[in-house]
């Protein structure tokens, strides 16, 4: 399950405004590479929407099926907010609707039914 935690206003290259939803997945235990101690975290990502600001406000807290997964992408540069340091990344976190995958896998072609 994922939860809508927030929303943010974004702008297209042509100057059109739209809103993205900030999604958060379930809690995951992680072991620190530096200290070896366990801590808990939750993965987050953003997903574009067609909703207006009022709708975005109303749906905060709503849960629905799916998960947030790490996907490989073409390398891109990212500025760390804390330091401004530029790093190169080749993965990102993305929402994946597992219920759609299950439904697609169980579809029977019409010709097979007849």
ZIJO-V141975 format. One record per residue. SS is DSSP state (alpha for helix, beta for strand, coil for the rest). NEAR is the number of other C-alpha atoms within 10 Angstrom. D_FIRST is the distance of its C-alpha to the first C-alpha in Angstrom with 2 decimals. Layout:
ss:SS near:NEAR d_first:D_FIRST
ss:SS near:NEAR d_first:D_FIRST
//
This chain:
ss:coil near:13 d_first:0.00
ss:beta near:22 d_first:3.79
ss:beta near:21 d_first:6.85
ss:beta near:21 d_first:10.27
ss:beta near:17 d_first:12.59
ss:beta near:16 d_first:15.80
ss:beta near:20 d_first:17.82
ss:beta near:14 d_first:20.92
ss:beta near:12 d_first:24.01
ss:beta near:13 d_first:25.11
ss:beta near:10 d_first:28.23
ss:coil near:8 d_first:29.03
ss:coil near:7 d_first:32.13
ss:coil near:6 d_first:34.07
ss:coil near:8 d_first:33.28
ss:coil near:8 d_first:30.90
ss:beta near:11 d_first:28.27
ss:beta near:16 d_first:24.63
ss:beta near:19 d_first:21.36
ss:beta near:19 d_first:18.33
ss:beta near:23 d_first:14.98
ss:beta near:18 d_first:13.76
ss:beta near:25 d_first:10.04
ss:beta near:21 d_first:8.77
ss:beta near:22 d_first:6.39
ss:beta near:13 d_first:6.67
ss:beta near:10 d_first:10.39
ss:beta near:10 d_first:12.61
ss:beta near:10 d_first:16.31
ss:beta near:13 d_first:18.80
ss:beta near:11 d_first:22.56
ss:coil near:10 d_first:24.74
ss:coil near:8 d_first:27.17
ss:coil near:6 d_first:29.76
ss:coil near:7 d_first:29.87
ss:coil near:9 d_first:28.24
ss:coil near:9 d_first:26.40
ss:beta near:10 d_first:22.77
ss:beta near:10 d_first:20.46
ss:beta near:9 d_first:16.78
ss:beta near:11 d_first:14.92
ss:beta near:13 d_first:11.67
ss:beta near:18 d_first:11.72
ss:beta near:20 d_first:12.15
ss:beta near:18 d_first:13.46
ss:beta near:19 d_first:15.09
ss:beta near:13 d_first:15.11
ss:beta near:14 d_first:18.26
ss:coil near:12 d_first:18.43
ss:coil near:11 d_first:21.35
ss:coil near:14 d_first:20.89
ss:coil near:12 d_first:23.67
ss:alpha near:14 d_first:23.47
ss:alpha near:8 d_first:23.54
ss:alpha near:10 d_first:20.58
ss:alpha near:18 d_first:18.55
ss:alpha near:15 d_first:19.65
ss:alpha near:9 d_first:18.74
ss:alpha near:16 d_first:15.08
ss:coil near:16 d_first:14.27
ss:coil near:13 d_first:11.82
ss:coil near:11 d_first:10.15
ss:beta near:15 d_first:6.45
ss:beta near:12 d_first:5.55
ss:coil near:13 d_first:4.57
ss:coil near:17 d_first:5.19
ss:beta near:20 d_first:6.01
ss:beta near:22 d_first:9.03
ss:beta near:15 d_first:12.12
ss:beta near:13 d_first:15.77
ss:beta near:11 d_first:18.18
ss:beta near:10 d_first:21.97
ss:beta near:10 d_first:23.90
ss:beta near:8 d_first:27.55
ss:beta near:10 d_first:28.69
ss:beta near:10 d_first:28.74
ss:beta near:10 d_first:30.11
ss:beta near:12 d_first:28.16
ss:beta near:11 d_first:29.85
ss:coil near:10 d_first:28.54
ss:coil near:8 d_first:28.31
ss:coil near:6 d_first:29.99
ss:coil near:7 d_first:32.97
ss:coil near:9 d_first:33.19
ss:coil near:9 d_first:33.54
ss:beta near:11 d_first:32.79
ss:beta near:10 d_first:30.81
ss:beta near:10 d_first:29.91
ss:beta near:13 d_first:26.37
ss:beta near:11 d_first:25.42
ss:beta near:14 d_first:21.61
ss:beta near:13 d_first:18.85
ss:beta near:15 d_first:15.09
ss:beta near:17 d_first:13.57
ss:beta near:20 d_first:10.48
ss:beta near:15 d_first:10.30
ss:coil near:15 d_first:9.28
ss:alpha near:13 d_first:9.43
ss:alpha near:12 d_first:10.37
ss:alpha near:12 d_first:13.33
ss:alpha near:11 d_first:14.48
ss:alpha near:10 d_first:14.66
ss:alpha near:9 d_first:16.49
ss:alpha near:10 d_first:18.80
ss:alpha near:9 d_first:19.71
ss:coil near:9 d_first:20.78
ss:coil near:8 d_first:22.93
ss:coil near:9 d_first:26.59
ss:coil near:8 d_first:29.26
ss:alpha near:7 d_first:31.68
ss:alpha near:6 d_first:34.65
ss:alpha near:6 d_first:33.27
ss:alpha near:6 d_first:32.94
ss:coil near:5 d_first:36.50
//
